[in-house]
Amino acid sequence: MQQLTQTQFETNKVILQKLQHHHLDDLLQAGKNPKIWQYVLSNYCKDKDTLEHWFNETAQYHADKQLPLVIIDKKSNQLVGSTRLFALDFNHDKLEIGHTFITPEFQRCHINTHAKYLLISYAFEQLGAARVELRTHENNQKSRNAIARLGAQFEGIAWQDRKLIDGSYRNSAVFSVTHTIWPNVKQQLEAKL
C-alpha cells in the first residue's frame, strides 16, 4: 500500500480538503448541533478551546497514518462536516474511514455518498488498499444505514472496540469493502452520484 500524498478530493458536488487551522471556525459552526455527537467518541466541537486543543493534539498526530479532512458542499460553498482516512496498516494493506460527522441539514443527501466515494476510490485505486473498514456505534442505526447504502458489508459487532471520553467502552458495528467487491460497489456508487 502506498503512502498518503493527496490532500484534496473533488466531485461535481463535494470537495474534501485536508483540515487546516483556517477551517476551524467553520468546523465549529458545522458541529454545533449536539445530536451529531450522541454516538461519537468525543465532541471536539463543543467550544472553541476544545476544538483548538483537538486540532493541535489529535488531528495532527501520525500524519503518515491519517488524513483528517473537511467536507465542503460545492453548491452552497459551505463546510458541512469532517471525515478522515486513518489507521493505515501498510503490513496488511488496509485502512479505516471514519470520524465522520455531517451537519444535520446536509444528512441524507448527496454529501456522504460523494465523500465516501472519493475516499474509498482513493484507498483502492491510488493507495492500493485491499480492505477499507467503516465502524460506528452499534446503536447508531442512522449511521449503520448510511454505511450499508454505500455497499459496505456488515461483518458484525466488535465488543468494547473504542474507549469513550467518560471511560466507558463502545461496541462498534463493523463494515468493510474489499478490493474484490470494490468494482461492484464502485458501479453502484457511481450510479448514485
C-alpha positions as CSV (number, residue, x, y, z in Angstrom):
1,M,0.0,0.0,0.0
2,Q,1.2,3.5,-0.9
3,Q,1.7,6.5,1.5
4,L,-0.8,9.3,1.7
5,T,0.0,12.0,-0.7
6,Q,-3.2,13.6,-1.9
7,T,-4.8,16.3,0.2
8,Q,-7.8,17.4,-1.8
9,F,-10.5,15.3,-3.5
10,E,-13.4,16.6,-5.6
11,T,-16.6,15.5,-7.4
12,N,-19.1,17.8,-9.1
13,K,-20.9,18.3,-5.7
14,V,-18.3,17.9,-2.9
15,I,-14.8,19.0,-2.1
16,L,-12.7,17.2,0.6
17,Q,-9.8,19.3,1.8
18,K,-7.1,18.5,4.3
19,L,-8.1,20.1,7.6
20,Q,-6.2,23.3,8.2
21,H,-6.3,25.8,11.0
22,H,-8.3,28.3,8.9
23,H,-11.2,25.8,8.7
24,L,-11.8,25.7,12.5
25,D,-14.4,28.5,12.7
26,D,-16.5,26.9,10.0
27,L,-16.0,23.4,11.5
28,L,-17.1,24.7,14.9
29,Q,-20.3,26.1,13.3
30,A,-20.9,22.8,11.4
31,G,-20.5,20.7,14.6
32,K,-22.7,22.8,16.9
33,N,-25.7,20.5,16.9
34,P,-25.4,18.2,20.0
35,K,-27.3,15.4,18.2
36,I,-24.2,14.9,16.0
37,W,-22.2,13.8,19.0
38,Q,-24.6,11.3,20.6
39,Y,-22.6,8.3,19.4
40,V,-19.2,9.8,18.8
41,L,-16.1,9.3,21.0
42,S,-15.8,12.9,22.0
43,N,-17.4,16.2,21.0
44,Y,-14.4,18.3,19.8
45,C,-16.7,21.0,18.5
46,K,-18.3,21.8,21.9
47,D,-16.4,25.1,22.1
48,K,-13.5,26.9,20.5
49,D,-10.9,25.9,23.1
50,T,-11.8,22.2,22.8
51,L,-11.6,22.4,19.0
52,E,-8.2,24.2,19.1
53,H,-6.9,21.6,21.5
54,W,-8.2,18.7,19.4
55,F,-6.7,20.3,16.3
56,N,-3.3,20.7,17.8
57,E,-3.1,17.5,19.8
58,T,-5.2,14.9,17.9
59,A,-5.7,15.9,14.3
60,Q,-2.0,16.5,13.7
61,Y,-0.5,13.2,15.0
62,H,0.6,10.4,12.8
63,A,0.4,12.3,9.6
64,D,1.7,9.3,7.7
65,K,-1.2,7.2,9.0
66,Q,-4.2,9.6,9.0
67,L,-5.6,12.4,6.9
68,P,-8.3,14.5,8.6
69,L,-10.5,16.3,6.0
70,V,-13.3,18.8,5.9
71,I,-16.3,18.3,3.7
72,I,-17.5,21.2,1.6
73,D,-20.7,21.4,-0.3
74,K,-19.9,23.0,-3.7
75,K,-23.3,24.4,-4.3
76,S,-23.5,26.4,-1.1
77,N,-19.7,26.6,-0.6
78,Q,-20.4,25.7,3.0
79,L,-18.2,23.5,5.2
80,V,-20.7,20.8,6.3
81,G,-18.6,18.3,8.3
82,S,-15.5,16.3,8.6
83,T,-14.2,12.8,7.8
84,R,-10.9,11.0,7.9
85,L,-8.7,8.3,6.4
86,F,-6.9,6.7,9.3
87,A,-5.4,3.6,10.9
88,L,-3.4,2.9,7.8
89,D,-1.8,-0.6,8.1
90,F,0.9,-0.9,5.5
91,N,1.7,-4.5,6.5
92,H,-1.8,-5.7,5.7
93,D,-2.9,-3.1,3.1
94,K,-5.9,-1.8,5.0
95,L,-7.2,1.4,6.5
96,E,-10.3,2.8,8.1
97,I,-12.6,5.7,7.0
98,G,-14.4,7.4,9.8
99,H,-14.5,10.1,12.4
100,T,-17.2,11.4,10.1
101,F,-19.8,14.0,11.0
102,I,-22.2,15.9,8.8
103,T,-24.3,18.8,10.0
104,P,-27.9,17.6,10.2
105,E,-29.3,19.8,7.3
106,F,-26.8,18.0,4.9
107,Q,-27.5,14.5,6.1
108,R,-29.5,12.1,3.8
109,C,-28.5,14.0,0.7
110,H,-25.5,13.8,-1.7
111,I,-22.8,14.7,0.8
112,N,-22.0,11.3,2.4
113,T,-22.2,9.3,-0.8
114,H,-19.8,11.7,-2.7
115,A,-17.4,11.9,0.3
116,K,-17.2,8.2,0.8
117,Y,-16.9,7.5,-2.9
118,L,-13.9,9.8,-3.1
119,L,-12.2,8.2,-0.2
120,I,-12.9,4.6,-1.0
121,S,-11.8,5.2,-4.6
122,Y,-8.6,6.8,-3.4
123,A,-8.0,3.9,-1.0
124,F,-8.3,1.2,-3.7
125,E,-7.2,3.0,-6.8
126,Q,-4.3,5.2,-5.6
127,L,-3.1,3.7,-2.3
128,G,-3.6,0.1,-3.3
129,A,-5.6,-1.0,-0.3
130,A,-7.0,-4.5,0.0
131,R,-9.5,-3.6,2.7
132,V,-11.4,-0.5,3.9
133,E,-13.2,-0.6,7.2
134,L,-16.0,1.7,8.4
135,R,-17.2,1.5,12.0
136,T,-19.9,3.1,14.0
137,H,-21.6,2.8,17.4
138,E,-23.7,-0.4,17.5
139,N,-26.8,1.7,18.4
140,N,-26.3,4.4,15.7
141,Q,-28.8,3.0,13.3
142,K,-28.8,6.1,11.1
143,S,-25.0,5.7,10.5
144,R,-25.3,2.0,10.1
145,N,-27.9,2.5,7.4
146,A,-25.8,5.1,5.6
147,I,-22.8,2.8,5.6
148,A,-24.8,-0.1,4.3
149,R,-26.2,2.2,1.5
150,L,-22.7,2.7,0.3
151,G,-22.4,-1.0,-0.4
152,A,-20.2,-1.9,2.5
153,Q,-20.7,-5.4,4.0
154,F,-21.7,-5.7,7.7
155,E,-19.3,-8.0,9.4
156,G,-20.6,-8.0,13.0
157,I,-20.1,-6.3,16.3
158,A,-16.7,-5.6,17.8
159,W,-17.2,-5.6,21.5
160,Q,-15.6,-2.8,23.6
161,D,-13.9,-1.6,20.5
162,R,-13.5,2.1,21.4
163,K,-13.0,3.8,24.7
164,L,-15.3,6.8,25.2
165,I,-14.4,10.1,26.8
166,D,-16.3,9.1,30.0
167,G,-14.1,5.9,30.3
168,S,-16.8,3.5,29.2
169,Y,-16.5,1.4,26.1
170,R,-18.3,1.4,22.8
171,N,-19.3,-1.7,20.9
172,S,-18.8,-1.0,17.2
173,A,-20.8,-2.2,14.2
174,V,-18.0,-3.2,11.7
175,F,-18.4,-2.9,7.9
176,S,-15.9,-3.4,5.1
177,V,-15.3,-3.0,1.4
178,T,-12.6,-5.2,0.0
179,H,-10.7,-4.9,-3.3
180,T,-12.6,-7.9,-4.6
181,I,-16.0,-6.3,-4.2
182,W,-14.9,-2.8,-5.0
183,P,-15.7,-2.9,-8.7
184,N,-19.4,-3.7,-8.0
185,V,-19.5,-1.2,-5.1
186,K,-18.0,1.5,-7.3
187,Q,-20.5,0.9,-10.0
188,Q,-23.4,1.2,-7.5
189,L,-21.9,4.4,-6.0
190,E,-21.3,6.0,-9.4
191,A,-25.0,5.4,-10.3
192,K,-26.0,7.4,-7.2
193,L,-23.6,10.3,-7.8
